């Protein structure tokens, strides 16, 4: 019997890359590969890359440099680069790092088995096209192995917004949506394997049009699946938060009261330069409508400080927006140039000013996060337990608001959904007691 080949995947970036890595592992499983946790044990190493953050490509090249010795020891080891850096850099990756055997973009990874076979013939393999066929139609069905209680499910890819700072339209392509019947089929399969919470993924997920009633229609249809207890979605654009989706937040019990809705800045001048196509006031009014539909909605957001031409007053406008909205969580970054994007050609804010603004912004966001978390003490929440905690007899999971919650509950199993009374709040989690 042939011994299985071993695959190591390192995933960078967003939840969509996590989902893509799972599907790539499944595709290679059909070629006789099993996944391992260390590159030292692998017959194939695959880096699934992200191009959003600063110096993303250089980090990939640095990681590849660590594998030179391993490649020398194991000449048959195959090394591949997938994802958005692969899409953006293409042939340049192979030129700079000859040890790379395979480069595949995020829309072409269904072809991974063919590319891997080509490398076994001693050839280099490169595919960064935007193929006409839908990759999801060509991926094999997921294996029926037991899953944990939560899962990601990509329903939409690409973006047509062309924000001035963003490379996604160039690396992921135009917006495309998976047909709802295929999403439903995959969701049912996940639930049959033990999943109780599904997070719908897309670069601009609320632009989903694979259902006649958009993302709201898909969420309502998913809600009819027995055994699926929770639905979330990320990441959204304010301009695609339509009336139906707002209503779903108030009417659909399985849609959790947590929404990640990036605004990026609170200055209308900067929003216009970012090509966000909405104003700060429009965003705030949208949050009001959402909270009218679901008063306990916890908000999450993204913020960029130091965008080209941002003044101190522009920054203060962003701080004022944060003060008004009050975020339960957020991601914040200094602006970093992305070659080929419009913002990269504009006058840049000095680095020391970016640093100062980021510290002040993060201090405000951290205080808001802590205040909202502390306000959970004494409240009852529903926790979907996922895994044992660090202490004996402890179990950890997530509340409907996506707070990490720990409970002493030796009889609770992963996948159990239980009511918990919160008794204390620490820096990054809540603790409570079971009520039933």
N, C-alpha and C positions, 0 to 999 in steps of 0.2 A: 504494500500500500504506500502510495506517495505521501511523503510528509508535507503538511500544509506549509505554504510560504507565509512569511510574516510581514505585516504592514504596520508601519508607524505613521500616524498623522498628527501633525502639530497645527492647531487651529488658531488663527489670529482674528481679532475683531469681533464683529457683531453676531447676533443670534442666527442670522441667515447663514453665516459661515459654519456655525455649529451644525445646522441642519444639512448644509451641503456636504460637510465632512462625513456625516452619518450616511448619506446617500452614496458618497464615493466609496466608503468602506463596504457598503452593501454591494455595489457594482463590482468591486474587486473580490468580494467574497465568492462571487460566481466564477472567478478565475482561480479559486483555490487558496485565497489569502485569508488569514485570520489576523485580527488586530492585536497589537502588543503595545505595552506602555513605555517602552524604551527604544530609542533609535539603535542602541547597541545590539539588540536582538533581531533587527529588521532585515528583510531581504529587499524591502522597498521603503523609502522615506518620502513622505509627501507633505509639503508645506502648503497649507491652505491660507492664503495671504489676504490682508486688508490694506487698502491704499488711502484710508481716510485720515489717519493721524500723521503727525510730523515724522519725517525721515523714514516712512514706512518701507520704502525700497531698500534703504541702507541697512535697516534691521534685518531684512531677509538675507541680504548678501553676507552680513555678519554671521547669521545663523548657518548659512551654507558653508562658510569658512570653517566652522567647527567640525564639519563632517569630512574634511580632507583626509585626516588620519584614518577615519573609519573606512573611507572609500579605498584607501591604499591597502588596508588590511583585508578588505573584502571586495575584490575587483568586480564581482558579479552584483554588488549592491546597486540598485537603481534609485536615483534621486529625482524627484519631480517637484515642480512649483505650480500650484494651482491658484485660482482666485483672482482678485482684482489687480495685484501687483503683476501677476503673470499676464493679464490682459493689457496692462499699461506698458510693460517693459518688453514683452515678447522675446524676440530674437536677442535683444541686448542681454538678457539673463544668461543665455548660453554663451554669449561672447565673453562676458565678464567672469562667468564661473563655468569652465568647461566640464566640471564634474556633474553638472546637471544633464540628465538624460531626457527629461520630458517637461514640457511647459504646456499647460492647458488653462484656458480662460473659464470664467464662471458659467458661461452659457454652453460650454462644450464638454463638460465633464462626463456626460453620458457616453462619450467616446473613449473614456479612459482605458477600458480593457483593450481596445484596438491599439491605442498608443503604447500601452505597456508591452503588448506583443511585439510591436515594432522595435522597442528598445532591446528585447530579448534576441533580436536578430542583429544587434550591434549598431543599430541606427539611432539617430536623434529623432525625437518626436515633438512637433510643435503644432498646436491648434488653438488659435485665439480668434477664430472667426465668430461672427454672430450668425449662427446657422438658422436657416429658415424653419427647420423642423423644431418642434417643442421637445426639449430634452426630457421632460417628465414623461412623455409618451414612450421614450426609449429606455427608461430606467426600469429594471426588473421590479416586480412587486416586493415589498419589504418582507423579510423572513418573519416567521410567526413566533419568534422568541419572545419571552416575557419582557415587558418594559417597565420602567419606573412609572410613578404616578403622573409625571408631567412630561410634555413633549412639545417641540416646535413643529410647525407645519407651514411651509412656504406656500402662499397663495398668489403672490404678486411679486414681480421683479422689475427692476429698471425705474427710471424717473424721467419725466418730461419737463421738470420745473427749471432746470439749469440755473440753480443758485450760483452766484458768482464765485463762491469759494469751493465748490464741490466737484469731485471727479466722477461721481456715480453715473451720470448719463454717458460718460465716455467709457467706463469700465463695465457697467452692467447693461447699458443700452436703453432703448425706449421702453416705456411702460407696457408690460404684458401681464395678463391675468389668466390663471388656470381655470378651466371650466368647473363650475360648482359641483357637477356630478363626480368629477375626479377627486375634488377636495373631500367631498362627503365620503367617497369610498375609502380614501386613505384615513380619514378621521375614524370611521367605523372600525377599520383594521387596527388602528392604535388603541381604541377602547377595548376591543376584544383581547388585546395583549396586556391590559392592565392600566392603561392611561386614563386618568380622571380629569386632567386639566390640559387643555390645548391652547397654545399661544400662536395665533395666526401672524405670519411674518410677511413683510414686504418692505422694499425701500420706501414706498409710499403706499402703505397698505390700504388706506381708506380711499384710494383711487381705484380700488378693485372693481372690475366690471364683468367678472365671469358669472355673475348671477343677475337676473333681470332687475332685481331690486338692490344691486350693489352690495357693499360689505354688510350693511344692515340685514339684507335679505339672506345672505349666507349665514350670518350669526343666528338669525331666527331659525333657519333650517337645521343648523348644527345643534341647536337647543333641543331638537326633538330626539336626539340620539340617547337612548337609555344607557345610563352608566357614565355619560359625559356630564360632569358636575360643574365644570368651570370653563369659561372662555375668556381669553384676553387677546389683544392685538397690538402690534407695534411694527414700524414707526409711522406716524401720521403727519400729514401736512394740514395746517389750519384751513387752507382753501378748499379742501376736500371733505371737511366735516359737515356733511349735509343734514337736512332736517330729519331724515329717516334714521341716520346713525345717532343723532342726538336723542331722538325718541327711544331708540333701542336701549340706551343707557338707563332710562327710567322704567322700561317695560320688560326687559329681558332679565329674568332672575339669574340666569347662568352667566351673564356678562358681568365681570367683576368691576367694582367701583374704583378702578385705578386706570389712569389714562396718561400715556406719554405723548405729549403734544409739543414738539419743539417750536420755539419762537426765535431763538438765536440772539435777538437784541430787542431793546425797548425804545430805540431812537428811530423815528420815521425816516430820517435822512439815511441812517445806516441800513435799515430794512430795504429801502429803495435801492441803495448801492449793492446790497446783497441779492437783489432781484427776487425778493420774497413775495411780492405782489399782494401784500396786506399791510395794514398799519398796526401800530401798537394798540390803538383804541379798538380796532376791529377784533384783534386777538382777545382783549380783555372782555369785550361784549360776548364773544363766543364762549369764553369760560363761564360767564354768568348764565348763559343759556344751558350749558351742560350741567351746571350745578343746580339750576332750577329743575332740570329733569332728574338729577340724582344728587341730592343735597350733600351726601357723605362722600362724594367723589374726591379721591386724592389725586393731585396733579403731579406729573413729572415733566421735566423739560430739558432742552439743550441750550447752552449759551456759548457764544464766541466773544471773547474780549480782545481788544486791540485790532479789530478789523481795519483795513486801510482807511485812513482819514478820520478814524474815530477820535473825537475830542473828549475832554473830561465831562463836558455837559452831555454828550451822547451816552457816555458810560453811566452818568447819574440817571438818565432816562431809563436805562436798563435796570438799575437798582430800584427805581420807583415802580417799575412794572413788577419786579419780583416781590416787593413789599405789598403790592395790591393783590397779587394772585395767591401768594403763600404756597410754596411747593413742598410736597412731602419728600421728594427726592429730585435730583437733577444731575446732569453731566455738564461740566464746564471746561473750556479749553482756551488756551491762547491761540489766536489766529496763526496759522502757518501756511506758507505759500505752497500752492499746488501748480507746478508747471502746466501750462496749457489752459488754465482757468482765467477768466477776466480779472479777478482780484489780484492775481500775482503780478500784474503789470502796473499796479497803482502805487502811490506813495505809501510807504509802510510806517507803522507806529513804532517808535523805539522800543527795544526789547525790555528795558527797565520799566517803562510805563506799562507794558503788557503784564509784566510780573506783578507790579503793584496792584493793578486793577483786578487781576485774577485772585490775588490773596483777599482783597476786600469783598469781592463777589462771592467767593467760596465761604468766607466767614458768615456772610448773611444767609446763604443757602443752608449751611450746616446748622445754624441756629434755628432756622425754620423747620428743618428736618427733625431736630431734637425736640422742638416745642410740640410738633404734631405727634411725634412718637410718645412723648411724655403724656400727652392728652389721652392716649389709649389706656392708661392705667385706670382700672376699675370698670372698663368696658368688656363686654362679651364679644368675641370674634369666633369665626369658624376657621379652623386650621386644617389644611391638607398636609398630613405628615408625610415626610419624604425619606428621612434617614435618621439613624441614631445620632444623638449629640455626643459631646466630648465626655460628659459625666456618665457614670454607670446608671442605667435605668432611664436616661434622658432621651427624648425624641425631639427632632426638629422638623419644622415645616413652615408653610407660608400662610398668612392670613389672607382674607379677601383683598386687603389693601397692599399686599405684597411685602408686609413686614415679616422678617424672620422671627419666629416664635419658638421658644424652647419650653418643654414641659417634662416634669418627672412622670413618666407614663410607661413603665416596663411592659405593659400588656398591649400597648398600641403598636400597630404594624404599619409599614410604609403603604400609603394608599388610603389609610383611614381618614375620614373627614369628621372632625369632632369639634364640639363647642368648648371654648376655653375662656376663662376669665383672666384678664391681664392683671398681674399683681405688681410688676416692676418693669422699668425701662432702663436699659444700658445703652452704651454708645451706638451699637449697630443691631440690637435685637431687643425683643420683649420676652418676658418670662411670665408664665401663668399656671393655672391649675385646670384640670379637666372638670367639666360640668356634666358631661354625659357622653 
